[in-house]
Amino acid sequence: MRIGHLSAATGTPVETIRFYEREGLIPPAQRSDNNYRVYTAAHAERLAFIRHCRNLDMALDEIRSLLRLRDAPPEDCGEVNHLLDEHIGHVAKRIRELRALEKDLKALRARCSSPHPIDECGILNQLDSVAAQGSKVATHRHIRGSH
């Protein structure tokens, strides 16, 4: 199948497929006589595996390790277990960070319980005050695929 068919079959954008190929996560496709990439069912299956791992918020290096292990079936799965345990730790840390962020946002929201003129807005005044303090305040990262 050509890349457009693979894209449609797996719900993966064409550029993402090309990216995964450049990153070595999926093997390079063979080229047809007219130089089109030709993908197989094996590509679709591997791509589905990668997408599932990405849906679990695994980093590309984690996926690369899992694919390497998956491609060596005689090995034991201890390294897979270790990798997943580490990923669970990352997720737990992010959950703690998100809970702290939620707490801070709720405290900020509580500063303005009803509409006021903008110059009296407790939220904007607090944001201005914290911004004026610069690096003296705790910050939260915008969290998405943070590890």
C-alpha positions as CSV (number, residue, x, y, z in Angstrom):
1,M,0.0,0.0,0.0
2,R,1.1,3.6,-0.6
3,I,1.6,6.0,2.3
4,G,-1.8,7.6,1.8
5,H,-3.5,4.2,2.2
6,L,-1.3,3.4,5.3
7,S,-2.3,6.8,6.7
8,A,-6.0,6.2,6.2
9,A,-5.8,2.6,7.5
10,T,-4.1,3.5,10.7
11,G,-5.4,7.1,11.3
12,T,-1.8,8.3,11.3
13,P,-0.9,11.5,9.4
14,V,1.5,11.0,6.5
15,E,4.1,13.3,8.0
16,T,4.0,11.3,11.2
17,I,4.6,8.1,9.3
18,R,7.6,9.7,7.5
19,F,8.9,11.0,10.9
20,Y,8.7,7.5,12.4
21,E,10.5,6.1,9.4
22,R,13.3,8.8,9.7
23,E,13.5,8.0,13.4
24,G,13.9,4.3,12.7
25,L,10.8,3.2,14.5
26,I,9.3,1.7,11.3
27,P,11.6,0.1,8.7
28,P,12.0,2.0,5.4
29,A,9.4,1.2,2.8
30,Q,10.4,-0.4,-0.4
31,R,10.2,1.8,-3.5
32,S,8.1,0.9,-6.5
33,D,9.2,1.4,-10.1
34,N,7.6,4.9,-10.0
35,N,9.5,5.7,-6.8
36,Y,6.4,5.6,-4.5
37,R,6.9,4.1,-1.0
38,V,5.2,0.7,-0.7
39,Y,4.2,-0.3,2.8
40,T,3.0,-3.7,3.9
41,A,0.7,-5.1,6.6
42,A,3.8,-5.4,8.8
43,H,4.2,-1.6,8.6
44,A,0.6,-1.1,9.6
45,E,0.9,-3.5,12.5
46,R,4.1,-1.9,13.8
47,L,2.6,1.6,13.4
48,A,-0.5,0.5,15.4
49,F,1.9,-0.7,18.2
50,I,3.7,2.7,18.1
51,R,0.5,4.6,18.2
52,H,-0.8,2.6,21.2
53,C,2.5,3.4,23.0
54,R,2.1,7.1,22.2
55,N,-1.5,7.0,23.5
56,L,0.1,5.7,26.8
57,D,2.2,8.8,26.6
58,M,5.5,6.9,26.1
59,A,8.4,8.9,24.8
60,L,10.0,7.9,21.5
61,D,13.1,6.5,23.3
62,E,10.8,4.3,25.4
63,I,9.0,3.0,22.3
64,R,12.3,2.4,20.5
65,S,13.4,0.3,23.5
66,L,10.2,-1.7,23.5
67,L,10.4,-2.3,19.7
68,R,14.0,-3.5,20.1
69,L,12.9,-5.9,22.8
70,R,9.8,-6.9,20.9
71,D,12.1,-7.8,17.9
72,A,14.1,-10.2,20.1
73,P,11.5,-12.7,21.3
74,P,13.9,-15.2,23.0
75,E,14.9,-12.6,25.5
76,D,13.1,-12.4,28.9
77,C,10.8,-9.5,29.6
78,G,12.6,-8.1,32.7
79,E,13.7,-5.0,30.8
80,V,10.2,-4.4,29.5
81,N,8.9,-4.6,33.1
82,H,11.6,-2.1,34.2
83,L,10.8,0.3,31.4
84,L,7.2,0.2,32.3
85,D,7.9,0.7,36.0
86,E,9.9,3.8,35.1
87,H,7.1,5.1,32.9
88,I,4.6,4.6,35.7
89,G,6.9,6.6,37.9
90,H,7.0,9.5,35.4
91,V,3.2,9.4,35.2
92,A,2.8,9.4,39.0
93,K,5.1,12.5,39.2
94,R,3.1,14.3,36.5
95,I,-0.1,13.5,38.4
96,R,1.4,15.1,41.5
97,E,2.5,18.2,39.4
98,L,-1.0,18.5,37.9
99,R,-2.7,18.3,41.3
100,A,-0.4,21.1,42.5
101,L,-1.2,23.1,39.4
102,E,-5.0,22.5,39.9
103,K,-4.7,23.7,43.5
104,D,-2.9,26.9,42.4
105,L,-5.4,27.6,39.6
106,K,-8.3,27.1,42.0
107,A,-6.7,29.6,44.5
108,L,-6.2,32.0,41.6
109,R,-9.8,31.6,40.5
110,A,-11.0,32.2,44.1
111,R,-9.5,35.8,43.9
112,C,-12.4,36.9,41.6
113,S,-15.8,35.5,42.6
114,S,-17.9,38.0,40.6
115,P,-17.4,40.3,37.6
116,H,-15.6,43.6,38.4
117,P,-14.0,46.2,36.2
118,I,-10.8,44.8,34.7
119,D,-8.6,47.0,36.8
120,E,-10.1,45.5,39.9
121,C,-9.9,41.9,38.7
122,G,-8.3,39.8,41.5
123,I,-7.1,37.2,39.0
124,L,-5.3,39.6,36.7
125,N,-3.9,41.6,39.7
126,Q,-2.5,38.4,41.2
127,L,-1.0,37.4,37.8
128,D,0.6,40.8,37.5
129,S,1.9,40.6,41.1
130,V,3.5,37.2,40.6
131,A,4.9,38.3,37.2
132,A,6.5,41.3,38.9
133,Q,8.2,39.0,41.4
134,G,10.0,37.2,38.5
135,S,11.9,34.0,39.3
136,K,11.1,34.2,43.1
137,V,7.8,32.2,42.6
138,A,7.2,28.5,42.0
139,T,6.4,27.6,38.5
140,H,4.6,24.8,36.9
141,R,5.6,23.3,33.6
142,H,3.0,23.0,30.9
143,I,2.8,19.2,31.0
144,R,2.5,17.1,27.9
145,G,4.9,14.3,27.2
146,S,7.2,15.9,29.8
147,H,9.8,13.1,30.0
